[in-house]
């Protein structure tokens, strides 16, 4: 590992720029910074989920593994040309997703975010993951982004949806199903 931070503030970003992992400087509002910033936000939401949720120990271990992989993914986005996400990372997400989804009933309705604090936090993580994916797709239009990064984010959002379903059921609150008639007033 390179230099450790001993002083947190440097004042080098006061002009609206930030340093990438390769030492180059870019504006803080570039697509690259937006993409890895959303990945960092996703990692933070997963930390909230782990800190607030009473979940099965195995799921906590899996979410922690995902946090470590997301840190690598953010590093890959922060260092142009770096390759840290591998096909095996996506395979693991798919296997984990299939295992959790196997015990869930088929979906017949849309699900609203909710179903207890853990499930709602997991839904929040899913939506942040989708934003990180959109921002990474936008970055890929202008700069090189490896397919593994996009595949990982896409599969992770699917897994987070399934985990939210599992957590809603485990909490006892159950899934909150969307009902079209709730958006219309009964007495106009």
N, C-alpha and C positions, 0 to 999 in steps of 0.2 A: 504494500500500500504506500502511496505517496506521502506527502507532507500531511501531518495532522494539524487541525485548526487549533491554535492556541489563543487566537484573538478572533472573535466572531465577526466583529464589524471591520470592514476594510475601507469603506467610503468609495470603493471603485465603482459601485453601482449607482451612485448618486446621480449620474448623468443619464440613467435609464438603460444602461447596458449591463450585461452579465457575462461571466466567463463560462465557456463550455469546457468539457472535460479535456479537450485537446489543447487548451490554452487560448483559443481564439475568443474574441469578444463579439457579441451580437446584441441587438436590441432586446429588451425584456419582453416585447410584445410580438416576437417572431413566432411562427408556427412551431418551430422546434421547442422553444421554451414553453409554449402553451401545452404541447403534447406531454412533455415530461413533467410539467407542473401538475397536470391532471392525473398522471400516474402517481405522483407523490400524494395528491389529495386522496386518491383511491386507497393508497396504502394507509393513510391516516384514518379513513373511515373503517377499514378493516381492523385497525387498532382499537377504535371505539367499539366495534362489534365484539372483539375479543375481551375488552375490559368490562363491558356491561352485560354480556350475555351469559346465561347459565346454559352451556351447550355441552354436548357429548365431548369427552376428552379427545377422541379421534378427530372430530371436526376441528377442534381448536388446533391440533397439531397440523392438520391440512391447511388451515387458514394461515398459520404461521409460516408454513412452507411457501404458500402463495405470496406472503409479504416479502420473503427473501427473494423470490423470483421477480416480483415487481420492482424491487430495488435494482436488480440486474437489468430489467427491461428499461427502467428509467436511465440507468447508466448507458445502455446502448443508444438511447435517444439523445443523451447528453454528449456522447463522444462520437461524432460522425465517423463512420467506417468500422466501429466496434461491433462485434458479433458475440452476444452473450446468451440469447434465447435460442434453444435448439428444438428440433422436432419432438424429441423425447419429452420436453416440457408440455407441449400441446397434447401428446399422447396421454400423459398422466392426467391432465385436466379431463380429457374425454373419458378415461376409465373411471375417474372419480365421479364425474357427472352421471355416467351410466349406472354406477353402483347406487347412488342416492336416488336416482329417478326410478329405478326398478320397483321400489316399494310404494311409489306415489300413484294415486288413481289418475287415469287420463284426464286431461283438461277438457272441460266442456264449456267453460265460461272464462272470461278475462278475470284476472286477479288484480285487485287494488293493493297498493303498498299498505301494509299494516299487519295485523295478526300477532301483535305483541311487540315488545321493544326489540328483541333480537331479530325477528323477521323484518320489521320496519327498517332497522339499521342495515340489514342485508340488502333490502330493496334500494336503499340509498346508495350503498356500495355498487349495486348493479347499474344504477343510472349514472354514477360518476364514471364507471368503467365504460359505459356506452359513449360518454362524452370524450373520454380519453381516446377511445377508438376513432371517433369522428375527427378529432384533432390530429390524430396520427395519419389518418387517410388524407386529410388536407395537407399535411407535411409531405406525404408521399407523392403528391402531385407536383411538388416543386423540388424535392430532394430525394435521395435514395433512402428507402426504408425497407428492411428485409421482410419478406412475407411471413416469417416466423413471428415477428412482433405483432403484425395485424392478426394473424391466426390466434395467437395467445390471448389477445384482448377480446376477440370475438368469442372464443370458447369460454373465457373466464366469465363474461357477462351471462352466458347461458348457465354456467355452474352456479353463479350467485343467485339466479332466479330459482333454480331447483333447491338450493340451500335455504332460501327464504321460505319456500313451501314447506320444507322439512321442519324448519324452526317454528313456523306458525302452528304446525300440527303438534310439535313437541311441547310448545308453550301452553297448549290447551285453548288458546284463543281461536284457533282455526283460521283458515284463509278467508279473506274478505273478497267476496265475489262482486263484480260489477253488475249493476242492475240498471238497465236503461231508464226505467220509470222514475228512478230517484232524482234525475236531473230536471224533471218537470214538476212544477208546482201542482199540487192536487186541486187547489181552488184558485183559478186564475183571477 
